[in-house]
């Protein structure tokens, strides 16, 4: 019980709003994800996990911009679904082996936690990453956000940063190493 109280005190009102909104629509979100995944449990769970991470980060970063928290979660799921389709199409043309590392890492963080202890450990890992990212130079923070939060493709990041594609890949690789 002390862990739960500490958890709620540690995380602010934004996190409690996210948690309450998620609990209210979790069943329907899961049904929608499974419907979009045509019954594929793994794919549906992957989309739900990505939705949870992206929504939580947005709740923390810009809570004032969210008018309908429950509806926002469905919007994020739709975006995750569309991003997945775009990524699948891109990977059909060019397969990037480095992407597997980030998804494995995110899957560990986004996997549903069975116990309170596992849940606290997941949040602690996220908090640890957030603290490390906050200590990075602004350019690396921007790169982190573009690649891991916004899930932008490497060519788009290269265009926005006005650098060559191999340099973006190298910088992301170095960023991953720094965060490990």
FENRA-V321954 format. One record per residue. N is the residue number from 0. RES is the residue in one small letter. OMEGA is omega in radians with two decimals (NA if undefined). Layout:
BEGIN
n=N res=RES omega=OMEGA
n=N res=RES omega=OMEGA
END
This chain:
BEGIN
n=0 res=x omega=3.10
n=1 res=x omega=3.13
n=2 res=x omega=-3.13
n=3 res=x omega=3.13
n=4 res=x omega=3.12
n=5 res=x omega=3.13
n=6 res=x omega=-3.11
n=7 res=x omega=3.11
n=8 res=x omega=-3.10
n=9 res=x omega=-3.11
n=10 res=x omega=-3.02
n=11 res=x omega=-3.13
n=12 res=x omega=3.13
n=13 res=x omega=3.13
n=14 res=x omega=3.12
n=15 res=x omega=3.07
n=16 res=x omega=3.10
n=17 res=x omega=-3.09
n=18 res=x omega=3.14
n=19 res=x omega=3.13
n=20 res=x omega=-3.13
n=21 res=x omega=-3.13
n=22 res=x omega=-3.09
n=23 res=x omega=-3.04
n=24 res=x omega=-3.05
n=25 res=x omega=-3.13
n=26 res=x omega=-3.14
n=27 res=x omega=3.06
n=28 res=x omega=3.13
n=29 res=x omega=3.12
n=30 res=x omega=3.14
n=31 res=x omega=3.14
n=32 res=x omega=3.12
n=33 res=x omega=3.10
n=34 res=x omega=3.12
n=35 res=x omega=-3.12
n=36 res=x omega=-3.14
n=37 res=x omega=3.06
n=38 res=x omega=-3.14
n=39 res=x omega=-3.07
n=40 res=x omega=-3.11
n=41 res=x omega=-3.13
n=42 res=x omega=3.12
n=43 res=x omega=3.13
n=44 res=x omega=3.10
n=45 res=x omega=3.13
n=46 res=x omega=3.09
n=47 res=x omega=3.13
n=48 res=x omega=3.13
n=49 res=x omega=3.11
n=50 res=x omega=-3.13
n=51 res=x omega=-3.11
n=52 res=x omega=-3.09
n=53 res=x omega=-3.13
n=54 res=x omega=3.14
n=55 res=x omega=3.12
n=56 res=x omega=3.13
n=57 res=x omega=3.09
n=58 res=x omega=-3.12
n=59 res=x omega=-3.02
n=60 res=x omega=-3.04
n=61 res=x omega=-3.09
n=62 res=x omega=-3.11
n=63 res=x omega=-3.11
n=64 res=x omega=-3.09
n=65 res=x omega=-3.14
n=66 res=x omega=-3.11
n=67 res=x omega=-3.03
n=68 res=x omega=-3.13
n=69 res=x omega=3.08
n=70 res=x omega=3.12
n=71 res=x omega=3.13
n=72 res=x omega=3.09
n=73 res=x omega=3.10
n=74 res=x omega=3.12
n=75 res=x omega=3.09
n=76 res=x omega=3.11
n=77 res=x omega=3.14
n=78 res=x omega=3.10
n=79 res=x omega=3.11
n=80 res=x omega=-3.14
n=81 res=x omega=3.08
n=82 res=x omega=3.12
n=83 res=x omega=3.10
n=84 res=x omega=3.12
n=85 res=x omega=3.14
n=86 res=x omega=3.11
n=87 res=x omega=3.13
n=88 res=x omega=3.12
n=89 res=x omega=-3.10
n=90 res=x omega=3.05
n=91 res=x omega=3.13
n=92 res=x omega=-3.09
n=93 res=x omega=-3.13
n=94 res=x omega=-3.12
n=95 res=x omega=-3.08
n=96 res=x omega=-3.11
n=97 res=x omega=-3.12
n=98 res=x omega=-3.12
n=99 res=x omega=-3.13
n=100 res=x omega=-3.10
n=101 res=x omega=-3.12
n=102 res=x omega=3.08
n=103 res=x omega=-3.14
n=104 res=x omega=3.13
n=105 res=x omega=-3.13
n=106 res=x omega=3.11
n=107 res=x omega=-3.12
n=108 res=x omega=-3.02
n=109 res=x omega=-3.11
n=110 res=x omega=3.12
n=111 res=x omega=-3.10
n=112 res=x omega=-3.05
n=113 res=x omega=-3.07
n=114 res=x omega=3.11
n=115 res=x omega=3.13
n=116 res=x omega=3.12
n=117 res=x omega=3.13
n=118 res=x omega=3.11
n=119 res=x omega=3.12
n=120 res=x omega=3.10
n=121 res=x omega=3.13
n=122 res=x omega=3.12
n=123 res=x omega=3.09
n=124 res=x omega=3.10
n=125 res=x omega=3.12
n=126 res=x omega=3.12
n=127 res=x omega=3.10
n=128 res=x omega=3.14
n=129 res=x omega=3.13
n=130 res=x omega=3.12
n=131 res=x omega=3.14
n=132 res=x omega=-3.14
n=133 res=x omega=-3.14
n=134 res=x omega=-3.13
n=135 res=x omega=3.02
n=136 res=x omega=-3.06
n=137 res=x omega=-3.12
n=138 res=x omega=3.12
n=139 res=x omega=3.06
n=140 res=x omega=3.13
n=141 res=x omega=3.10
n=142 res=x omega=3.11
n=143 res=x omega=-3.12
n=144 res=x omega=-3.11
n=145 res=x omega=-3.03
n=146 res=x omega=-2.97
n=147 res=x omega=3.11
n=148 res=x omega=-3.13
n=149 res=x omega=3.10
n=150 res=x omega=-3.14
n=151 res=x omega=3.09
n=152 res=x omega=-3.12
n=153 res=x omega=-3.14
n=154 res=x omega=3.14
n=155 res=x omega=3.10
n=156 res=x omega=3.13
n=157 res=x omega=-3.14
n=158 res=x omega=-3.12
n=159 res=x omega=3.13
n=160 res=x omega=-3.13
n=161 res=x omega=3.06
n=162 res=x omega=-3.13
n=163 res=x omega=-3.09
n=164 res=x omega=3.13
n=165 res=x omega=3.11
n=166 res=x omega=3.09
n=167 res=x omega=3.13
n=168 res=x omega=-3.14
n=169 res=x omega=3.14
n=170 res=x omega=3.09
n=171 res=x omega=3.11
n=172 res=x omega=3.11
n=173 res=x omega=3.09
n=174 res=x omega=3.09
n=175 res=x omega=-3.14
n=176 res=x omega=3.14
n=177 res=x omega=-3.10
n=178 res=x omega=3.09
n=179 res=x omega=NA
END
